[in-house]
Amino acid sequence: MRRVSPCLLDQTRWQPWVFLYGFLLATLALFSWDSEDLAGRNSALNIARLIMAGTYLFSGLQKINLNFIQIDFPWIVSPITDVIPPAAPAFIGWGWPPRSSKSRLQWDC
């Protein structure tokens, strides 16, 4: 109860996991729990699937904004980009590494 009371009084503490678990618990609370009710069991499972898919969809849509692209994403991948050389992403993006031949680069095609 000590954990629930501050959440009820301050909705800004409600992180996505609070909504996720709240909706999943509500789904289980409304489930019939009858062992013969296969349609109800499938409905509850489909509702839980919808909740999970909606959470991931909403999470992905939140990343389609200018702030994420310009500030957050470079910060997230900085441990990787700090280690690899600057020209490496171009080679990785092309899908094959160059091989050097005497004085110039040749591409394996």
SULPE-V798709 format. One record per residue. N is the residue number from 1. RES is the residue in one letter. PSI is psi in whole degrees, 0 to 359 (999 if undefined). Layout:
# SULPE-V798709
[[N,RES,PSI] [N,RES,PSI]]
This chain:
# SULPE-V798709
[[1,M,329] [2,R,329] [3,R,328] [4,V,321] [5,S,312] [6,P,327] [7,C,322] [8,L,330] [9,L,338] [10,D,98] [11,Q,345] [12,T,346] [13,R,351] [14,W,98] [15,Q,168] [16,P,326] [17,W,331] [18,V,314] [19,F,316] [20,L,306] [21,Y,326] [22,G,314] [23,F,321] [24,L,320] [25,L,323] [26,A,322] [27,T,316] [28,L,327] [29,A,327] [30,L,358] [31,F,143] [32,S,332] [33,W,19] [34,D,128] [35,S,338] [36,E,350] [37,D,79] [38,L,325] [39,A,319] [40,G,322] [41,R,316] [42,N,323] [43,S,316] [44,A,319] [45,L,319] [46,N,324] [47,I,318] [48,A,321] [49,R,318] [50,L,320] [51,I,315] [52,M,316] [53,A,320] [54,G,323] [55,T,314] [56,Y,324] [57,L,314] [58,F,320] [59,S,319] [60,G,321] [61,L,331] [62,Q,340] [63,K,355] [64,I,74] [65,N,161] [66,L,323] [67,N,317] [68,F,317] [69,I,319] [70,Q,329] [71,I,305] [72,D,313] [73,F,314] [74,P,326] [75,W,321] [76,I,318] [77,V,3] [78,S,325] [79,P,329] [80,I,314] [81,T,339] [82,D,338] [83,V,320] [84,I,152] [85,P,157] [86,P,329] [87,A,347] [88,A,320] [89,P,327] [90,A,317] [91,F,319] [92,I,320] [93,G,327] [94,W,340] [95,G,352] [96,W,143] [97,P,150] [98,P,155] [99,R,137] [100,S,144] [101,S,108] [102,K,265] [103,S,357] [104,R,167] [105,L,139] [106,Q,150] [107,W,136] [108,D,118] [109,C,999]]
